[in-house]
Amino acid sequence: MAEQTDKEIRQAAFTREREGVLLVFYDTYNRDSLEWFKQLLQKQKPKRLLFVIHPLILPYNARST
């Protein structure tokens, strides 16, 4: 996605915007993400909002051992 949009991805929570649609990738494992999202919506008023949440790909529970 970084190559397609020519924008570097530095953290799990980030956005991409195209033609009035704001695509939000939300990091559920970062406690600051909710505040980040709140500030984002105060600054941006998109026509449409797509909100993406995905669990970690890396194993992180008892079954991972």
C-alpha positions as CSV (number, residue, x, y, z in Angstrom):
1,M,0.0,0.0,0.0
2,A,2.9,2.4,0.7
3,E,4.2,1.9,-2.8
4,Q,0.8,2.4,-4.4
5,T,0.1,5.7,-2.5
6,D,3.7,6.9,-2.4
7,K,3.3,7.5,1.4
8,E,5.4,5.7,4.0
9,I,3.6,3.7,6.7
10,R,5.4,4.2,10.0
11,Q,2.8,2.8,12.5
12,A,-0.1,0.5,12.6
13,A,-2.7,3.3,12.8
14,F,-2.7,5.4,9.7
15,T,-5.0,6.8,7.0
16,R,-5.3,7.1,3.3
17,E,-7.7,9.4,1.5
18,R,-9.0,9.3,-2.1
19,E,-11.9,11.0,-3.7
20,G,-13.5,12.0,-0.4
21,V,-13.2,8.6,1.1
22,L,-11.1,8.4,4.2
23,L,-9.7,4.9,4.9
24,V,-8.7,4.5,8.6
25,F,-6.5,1.7,9.7
26,Y,-6.9,1.4,13.5
27,D,-4.5,-0.2,15.9
28,T,-6.5,-1.8,18.6
29,Y,-3.4,-2.8,20.6
30,N,-2.2,0.8,21.1
31,R,-4.0,2.6,24.0
32,D,-3.4,6.0,22.3
33,S,-5.3,5.0,19.1
34,L,-8.7,6.1,20.4
35,E,-7.4,9.6,21.1
36,W,-5.6,9.6,17.7
37,F,-8.9,8.7,16.0
38,K,-10.8,11.4,17.9
39,Q,-8.3,14.1,16.9
40,L,-8.4,12.8,13.3
41,L,-12.1,13.3,13.1
42,Q,-11.9,16.8,14.5
43,K,-9.5,17.7,11.7
44,Q,-11.0,15.8,8.8
45,K,-14.7,15.6,7.6
46,P,-14.7,13.0,4.9
47,K,-17.7,12.3,2.7
48,R,-17.3,8.6,3.6
49,L,-15.3,6.8,6.2
50,L,-14.1,3.2,6.0
51,F,-12.7,1.9,9.3
52,V,-10.4,-1.1,9.3
53,I,-9.5,-3.2,12.3
54,H,-7.4,-6.3,12.0
55,P,-5.9,-8.5,14.7
56,L,-2.2,-9.0,14.9
57,I,-0.7,-11.4,12.3
58,L,2.0,-12.4,14.8
59,P,1.0,-15.1,17.3
60,Y,0.3,-13.6,20.7
61,N,-1.7,-16.0,22.8
62,A,-1.3,-19.4,24.4
63,R,-1.8,-21.3,21.1
64,S,1.3,-19.6,19.6
65,T,3.7,-21.7,21.7
